[in-house]
Amino acid sequence: MLSAITLACVVYGVVGAGAQRGAVPAPQPPGPGRGGGRGAVQVMTLASSAWRDGGEIPIKYTQAGEEASPPLTWSNVPDGVASLVLIVHDVDAAVGSGTDDILHWLVWNIPAAATTLAERVSSMPQLSDGTRQISATGPNYRGPGAPAAGPPHHYTFELFALDTILDVPPVGAPPAQTRAAIVAAMAGHVRGKGVLVGLFHRQP
């Protein structure tokens, strides 16, 4: 089975040189000569009141603190969106054969009308509004936990706006398989993308 990052390389298009470090490129919709003509993926704004983009993630939202999920807000969502997907991963932590990284949070089927994820999202496979979630350790947010040795890790929050709802269950498969299924199901359905990066490592 292909790893999530291997699938991402197959599914996702190439971003420009100005893309943020660690950001997973957005899948490119079909264009002229490729079976369609939706145009480019729209740039969205993803932010948190807890830290600025590229800044240090507060202890409260890490394994060294309360491991509360951070508050997130977004804007500039394109028209015709059916759901949103959030992928949070540590791009500096290779696992397995080195072609994958640590999944800290995968949230999908977020309602299209939503513009926020509140702090401290409940730990359960599916929320009352249909939102589903997993991480490498369960149906919940997994806080950053990079060791004190070495430089801070880059924790990348990627929000995708889709023109479909994903029929991928939150239970019944290992997190890596669920992540791969989500990435594959997103192919050809991304209408917008926003990225937020936070840095963290434990204090010596």
Residue, then its C-alpha position, 0 to 999 in steps of 0.5 A: m500500500l502506498s504511504a500517504i506522502t507517496l499518494a500525495c506526490v501522485v495526487y497533488g500538483v506542483v506549487g510555486a517557489g513561494a509556497q511555505r516550507g512543509a506545505v503539501p501542494a494542493p491537488q490541481p483541478p482539471g484544466p484545459g487538456r486535462g478533462g475539465g476547466r475549473g481553473a486554479v485552486q483558490v488561496m484561502t486564509l487559515a489562522s489561529s489566535a494562539w500564534r502567528d503563522g510561522g511562530e511558536i505554538p504555545i505549550k497549552y496546545t502541545q504534549a508538554g502542556e494541556e494538549a488542547s486543540p488550538p482555535l482556528t479560523w479561515s476565510n476566502v472559501p470559494d463558492g460551490v464547496a461541500s466540505l472542508v478537510l484539515i490535515v495537521h502533520d509534522v513535516d520534520a518527523a519521518v516515520g516508517s521507511g522515511t516516506d511518511d510523517i507523523l499525523h497529528w490531526l486529520v479532520w474531514n467533512i467539516p461543514a462547508a458553512a463553517t469558518t472556525l474550529a473552536e479550541r478543545v474539540s471533543s475527542m470522538p470519531q464523529l462530531s454532531d455536525g458530521t465532522r470526522q477526525i483521527s490522529a496517529t494515536g486515536p480520534n482526537y488532536r495529537g499535540p506537537g511533541a518534538p524533543a528538546a534535542g535539535p531544532p524546532h519542528h514545523y507543524t503544518f496545518e493545511l485546510f482544503a475546501l472540497d466540492t464533495i463530501l468524503d465517504v471515508p469512515p473514521v473507524g475500522a482502519p489504521p490511521a495511515q490507511t485512513r489518511a491515504a484514503i482521504v488523500a486519494a478521495m480528495a483528488g480532483h475535488v480541491r477548490g481552495k487551500g489555506v496553510l498555517v505553520g507553527l514551530f515547537h520543540r520541548q524545552p531542555 
